[in-house]
């Protein structure tokens, strides 16, 4: 039986490489818990499934520079049009829950920061409340009187988990500059570690067997490795045509391989969607 994929969003956080003399970008990769039901023990980008609260009526009052009609135009193939705006909200919410980075602004336009002990403690309590299900994301936005910058996330790619797998996701990938004045801290539940890596270095680590990744992350990093600044990535995202990518898993010479829509076969990158036997 073919499982219907759940709508999800992921955010590729970018920052300039801090190494002196190196003009390049770094991307945040997070390590999924080995006990997770989906790609356990693998490096991914922060993200997760859309919650009903992400696209509930009235949610747009917390969003600037993006409304429901615009979201539908950007994501015309969303499973339900009313969910389109929720992709941006889910991406921001999941990024905050998973790594503690909040892409948000105060009403005066100033970015939300977590530089003081009081700010870190206050937003840390919100984060734990969200993870435990004690509060909802709109409640935090209401109390803090902050808004989400719809123009801060740029649509980059669209991946759908291959058919016939027990867990499937219809994922919208966004790129965004990492928020200033904040530090990534993994939740310790879904994620157990994180690393800021240049795309080329992450790919070398993958090829050397130092980290595990699945095809959406690999292809995304290959694309990002062509850029040297965050601004170049965002400019590219604004001009991109984003097709849905649904790969297939087939048997080739007795081995599972993953096949892209254009027929490209990835033989040396097995489609691992559960913890590999080692």
C-alpha positions as CSV (number, residue, x, y, z in Angstrom):
1,X,0.0,0.0,0.0
2,X,1.3,3.4,-1.0
3,X,1.5,5.7,2.1
4,X,0.4,9.3,1.5
5,X,3.3,11.6,2.3
6,X,2.9,14.1,5.1
7,X,3.5,17.8,4.3
8,X,6.7,19.0,5.8
9,X,9.2,21.9,5.6
10,X,12.9,22.2,6.2
11,X,15.2,25.2,6.5
12,X,18.7,25.3,5.1
13,X,20.4,27.8,7.4
14,X,23.4,29.6,5.9
15,X,26.2,31.8,7.1
16,X,29.5,33.2,5.8
17,X,32.4,30.9,6.5
18,X,34.2,32.4,9.6
19,X,37.7,31.1,8.6
20,X,40.0,34.0,7.8
21,X,40.8,34.2,4.1
22,X,38.1,31.7,3.0
23,X,35.3,33.1,0.9
24,X,32.6,30.4,1.2
25,X,29.3,29.6,3.0
26,X,28.6,27.2,5.8
27,X,25.3,25.3,6.2
28,X,23.9,23.9,9.5
29,X,23.6,20.1,9.5
30,X,22.0,18.3,12.4
31,X,22.4,14.7,13.5
32,X,19.1,12.8,14.0
33,X,18.8,10.5,17.0
34,X,19.7,6.9,16.3
35,X,16.4,5.9,17.8
36,X,14.4,8.1,15.4
37,X,11.9,6.3,13.1
38,X,13.1,8.2,10.0
39,X,16.7,8.4,8.8
40,X,18.1,7.7,12.3
41,X,21.8,8.5,12.8
42,X,21.9,10.7,9.6
43,X,22.7,14.3,9.0
44,X,19.8,16.5,7.8
45,X,18.6,20.1,7.8
46,X,16.3,21.3,10.6
47,X,12.6,20.8,9.8
48,X,9.5,18.7,10.4
49,X,5.9,18.1,9.6
50,X,3.3,20.9,9.4
51,X,1.0,21.2,12.5
52,X,-2.6,22.3,12.1
53,X,-1.7,25.5,14.1
54,X,0.8,26.4,11.4
55,X,-2.0,27.2,8.9
56,X,-5.0,27.8,11.1
57,X,-7.2,30.8,10.3
58,X,-5.7,34.0,11.6
59,X,-2.1,32.8,11.5
60,X,-1.3,35.4,8.8
61,X,-1.6,38.1,11.4
62,X,1.8,37.0,12.7
63,X,3.5,37.0,9.2
64,X,4.9,39.9,7.3
65,X,5.5,40.3,3.5
66,X,3.7,37.0,2.7
67,X,0.0,36.2,2.6
68,X,-2.1,33.1,1.8
69,X,-2.5,34.0,-1.9
70,X,1.2,34.6,-2.4
71,X,2.0,31.4,-0.6
72,X,-0.3,29.4,-2.9
73,X,1.3,31.0,-6.0
74,X,4.7,30.0,-4.8
75,X,3.5,26.5,-3.8
76,X,0.8,25.7,-6.3
77,X,1.2,21.9,-5.9
78,X,0.6,21.9,-2.1
79,X,-1.7,19.0,-1.1
80,X,-4.3,21.5,0.2
81,X,-4.0,25.2,-0.8
82,X,-4.8,26.3,2.8
83,X,-1.6,24.6,4.0
84,X,0.7,26.6,1.7
85,X,1.3,29.5,4.2
86,X,1.9,26.9,6.9
87,X,5.1,25.7,5.1
88,X,6.9,28.9,6.1
89,X,5.5,28.8,9.6
90,X,6.4,25.1,10.1
91,X,9.9,25.7,8.8
92,X,10.5,28.6,11.3
93,X,8.8,26.8,14.2
94,X,10.7,23.5,13.7
95,X,14.0,25.3,13.4
96,X,13.3,27.0,16.7
97,X,12.2,23.8,18.4
98,X,15.1,21.7,17.0
99,X,18.1,24.0,17.2
100,X,16.9,27.0,19.1
101,X,17.3,29.5,16.3
102,X,14.2,31.8,15.8
103,X,13.8,33.6,12.5
104,X,11.5,36.4,13.7
105,X,11.3,40.2,14.2
106,X,9.9,42.6,16.7
107,X,7.1,44.9,15.5
108,X,9.6,47.7,14.9
109,X,11.5,45.5,12.4
110,X,14.5,44.7,14.6
111,X,15.5,41.0,14.6
112,X,14.8,38.9,17.6
113,X,18.1,38.1,19.4
114,X,19.1,35.9,22.3
115,X,22.3,37.6,23.4
116,X,21.5,38.2,27.0
117,X,21.1,35.6,29.8
118,X,17.5,36.8,30.2
119,X,16.6,36.4,26.5
120,X,18.2,32.9,26.4
121,X,16.3,31.8,29.5
122,X,13.0,33.2,28.4
123,X,13.1,31.8,24.9
124,X,14.5,28.5,26.3
125,X,11.4,28.2,28.4
126,X,9.2,28.8,25.3
127,X,11.2,26.2,23.3
128,X,10.8,23.5,26.0
129,X,7.1,24.3,26.2
130,X,6.7,23.8,22.5
131,X,8.6,20.6,22.5
132,X,6.5,19.2,25.4
133,X,3.3,20.4,23.8
134,X,2.5,22.7,26.7
135,X,2.1,25.8,24.5
136,X,1.4,26.5,20.9
137,X,3.7,28.6,18.6
138,X,1.1,31.3,18.0
139,X,0.8,31.8,21.8
140,X,4.5,32.6,22.0
141,X,4.3,35.0,19.1
142,X,1.3,36.7,20.8
143,X,2.9,37.1,24.2
144,X,6.3,38.3,22.8
145,X,4.6,40.5,20.3
146,X,6.8,39.3,17.5
147,X,6.2,38.4,13.8
148,X,7.6,36.0,11.2
149,X,9.4,37.5,8.2
150,X,7.8,35.7,5.2
151,X,10.5,37.1,2.9
152,X,13.2,35.6,5.2
153,X,12.7,32.1,3.8
154,X,13.3,31.5,0.1
155,X,11.9,28.4,-1.6
156,X,14.7,26.2,-2.9
157,X,13.6,22.7,-3.7
158,X,10.8,20.1,-3.3
159,X,11.5,16.5,-2.4
160,X,9.0,13.6,-1.9
161,X,10.0,10.4,-0.1
162,X,10.0,7.4,-2.5
163,X,6.8,5.4,-2.7
164,X,6.2,2.1,-0.8
165,X,8.2,3.3,2.2
166,X,6.3,3.2,5.5
167,X,7.2,6.8,6.4
168,X,6.9,9.4,3.6
169,X,7.2,13.2,3.5
170,X,6.4,15.8,1.0
171,X,9.1,18.3,1.9
172,X,9.5,22.0,0.9
173,X,13.2,23.1,1.3
174,X,13.8,26.8,2.1
175,X,17.1,28.7,2.4
176,X,17.6,31.4,5.0
177,X,20.5,33.4,6.5
178,X,21.1,32.2,10.1
179,X,19.7,34.7,12.5
180,X,22.3,37.0,14.1
181,X,22.7,37.2,17.8
182,X,21.6,33.5,18.3
183,X,23.5,30.3,18.8
184,X,22.4,26.8,17.6
185,X,21.7,24.3,20.4
186,X,20.2,20.9,19.5
187,X,17.1,19.8,21.4
188,X,18.8,16.5,22.6
189,X,15.6,14.6,21.7
190,X,15.1,14.4,17.9
191,X,18.6,15.7,17.3
192,X,21.8,14.8,19.2
193,X,24.4,17.0,17.5
194,X,25.0,19.7,14.9
195,X,27.8,21.1,12.8
196,X,28.3,24.1,10.6
197,X,30.1,22.9,7.5
198,X,31.0,24.2,4.1
199,X,29.0,22.3,1.5
200,X,32.1,20.9,-0.2
201,X,33.5,19.7,3.1
202,X,30.2,18.1,4.1
203,X,30.2,16.2,0.8
204,X,33.8,15.1,1.3
205,X,32.9,13.8,4.8
206,X,30.0,11.9,3.3
207,X,32.1,10.3,0.6
208,X,34.7,9.4,3.2
209,X,32.0,7.7,5.3
210,X,32.4,10.2,8.2
211,X,28.7,11.3,8.1
212,X,25.6,9.7,6.6
213,X,23.1,11.6,4.4
214,X,20.2,10.8,2.1
215,X,19.8,12.0,-1.4
216,X,17.9,15.3,-0.9
217,X,20.7,16.5,1.4
218,X,23.4,15.3,-0.9
219,X,21.9,16.9,-4.0
220,X,21.2,20.1,-2.1
221,X,24.8,20.4,-0.9
222,X,26.1,19.8,-4.4
223,X,24.0,22.7,-5.6
224,X,25.1,24.9,-2.7
225,X,28.7,24.2,-3.3
226,X,28.6,26.3,-6.4
227,X,28.0,29.5,-4.4
228,X,30.4,31.5,-2.3
229,X,28.1,33.9,-0.5
230,X,24.8,33.7,1.2
231,X,23.5,36.5,-1.1
232,X,24.3,34.4,-4.1
233,X,22.3,31.5,-2.8
234,X,19.3,33.7,-2.1
235,X,19.5,35.4,-5.5
236,X,19.5,32.0,-7.1
237,X,16.5,30.9,-5.0
238,X,14.5,33.9,-6.2
239,X,15.0,32.8,-9.8
240,X,14.6,29.1,-9.5
241,X,11.9,26.9,-11.0
242,X,11.2,24.3,-8.3
243,X,9.8,21.0,-9.6
244,X,8.8,18.2,-7.3
245,X,11.4,15.5,-7.1
246,X,10.1,12.0,-6.5
247,X,12.8,9.4,-6.8
248,X,12.3,5.6,-7.2
249,X,14.1,2.7,-5.4
250,X,14.8,-0.2,-7.7
251,X,16.8,-3.4,-7.7
252,X,20.0,-3.3,-9.8
253,X,22.3,-6.3,-9.8
254,X,20.7,-7.4,-6.5
255,X,21.2,-4.0,-4.8
256,X,18.8,-1.2,-4.0
257,X,19.6,2.0,-5.9
258,X,17.8,5.3,-6.0
259,X,16.8,6.8,-9.4
260,X,16.1,10.5,-10.1
261,X,13.2,11.5,-12.3
262,X,15.7,12.1,-15.2
263,X,16.9,8.5,-14.9
264,X,20.2,9.3,-13.1
265,X,21.1,6.3,-10.9
266,X,22.9,6.6,-7.6
267,X,24.6,3.3,-7.1
268,X,27.1,4.4,-4.5
269,X,24.5,6.2,-2.4
270,X,22.1,3.6,-1.2
271,X,18.7,4.8,-0.2
272,X,18.9,4.3,3.5
273,X,15.8,5.4,5.3
274,X,16.4,3.4,8.5
275,X,19.5,2.7,10.6
276,X,21.9,0.6,8.5
277,X,23.1,-2.7,9.7
278,X,26.8,-2.3,10.5
